[in-house]
């Protein structure tokens, strides 16, 4: 139903190379323990061989993998999420490099479940799970954990980021890459529909990807990105014609639904979707009807909170013309964000690339249903890569700093928080399509146009530099959205210090300097 991060390991010869926030296991022990579970588990089952490409086949960005599995569910999902088939094998040839991926359902027993990554061997083993994030091995396992290791070695980025383009009336398209923890609105933002108040400006939004970005510095010194996936593996619950009409249109055909309510007329339904809840079979395979409660009187949902859809990207009404272009798109801005009820303002701009890396390295967010652990608990999630970095994160931060030095014109870095609340617990910002108002300010800042006020944590918009046409927000609400209270950051700095310290001497000195500079500006 969700990723089991506590059973996900990075298997390197040296434990320190995995780092303090990854689960570590030696390669010898990993192969031994997983091999014991695998042994005999596939007897009598069909073996499927899936040659796949992450990224357009033949692109210099792309990587090839071969997954062996005993699950038809994996096969059908991989056919949507990746490029599969003879063309991939022809590109690989007889001596090409590829990621070796092995998956087995075994008994789907959580006590006999392991998701193992061997970056030094370019290998992934997953056993005992049926959840997409653990078994579609081209996705998080290859495209982030293994790819992040390869990216550091080869000099590029593999990031947990959406990519979207904003086209103005002159036909110019500017692209941004944005990192959010799972189920924090990446797909909604990637498929954003402009709000009524901004439609007069004629903006068009183009979706390149909703989850993963591979980015390289090109010969022009700029950062270029592709989406290595061929489909969307999105959260169903909460997806409707208001929150994400493009996603809702995309899933109307050729789509696999997982852990949703199966209706009596052979349809699907999920909480906060469209239409009244019908009777049917719930995500556990049990009969379900509206109003059903458990022994304690609590409502029993028809769909799991992390119910998913797997759907071809090509079906998305907002899919970019450059979605499968081998060269990718030029990134103007990088955005970090998460769920913070009170601390972070709606948006702020980092002072520099190095400060932007610090902003990304100190990201924190409330846990979501897609993550293992207690929902609502705040955890530090640098660049939204905490569950996905395939090596020591101290080295990952240094890689970000080094990549900045390679660029002639690096993207500006921003932080957003759509989830700030008032004292009653109500959201201050409407979100969804209105997030374009913030993206507009971000892109104007990249062009040196929009106004901003200095704060100790970065540049925030001047109240009149955000276009609020058609949006009924009081001046007091706008002030609350953009405010920065240094006293509230004192505990945050203590938490950041504790987080940084666990990396020891391997942690980049430049980020400690940014920490001290931030502390000085805040006066705490």
Buried (B, 14 or more C-beta within 10 A) or exposed (E): BBBBBEBBBBBBEEBEBBBBBBBBBBBEEBBEBBEEBBEEBBEEEEEBEBBBBBBBBBBEBBBBBBBBBBBEBBBEBBBBBBBBBEEBBEBBEEEEEBBBBBBBBBEBEEEBBBBBBBBBBBBBBBBBBBBBBBBBBBBBBBBBBBBBBBBBEEEBBBBBBBBBBBBBEEEEBBBBBBBBBBBBBBBBBBBBBBBEBBEEEEBEBBBBBBBBBBBBBBEEEBBBBBBBBBBBBBBBBBBBEEBBBBBBBBBEEEBBBBBBBBBEEEEBBBBEBEEEBBBBBBBEEEEBEEEBEEEEEEEEBBBBBBBBBBBBBEBBEBBBEBBBBBBBBBBBBBBBBBBBBEBBBBBBBBBEBBBBBBBBBBBBBBBBBBBEEEEEEBBBBBBBBBBBBBBBBBBBBBBBBEBBEEBEEBBBBBBBBBBBBBEEEEEBBBBBBBBBBBBBBBBBBBEEEBBBEEBBBBBBBEBEBBBBEEBEBEEEEBEBBBEBEBEBBEEBBEEBEEBBEEBEEBBBEBBBEBBEBBBEBBEB
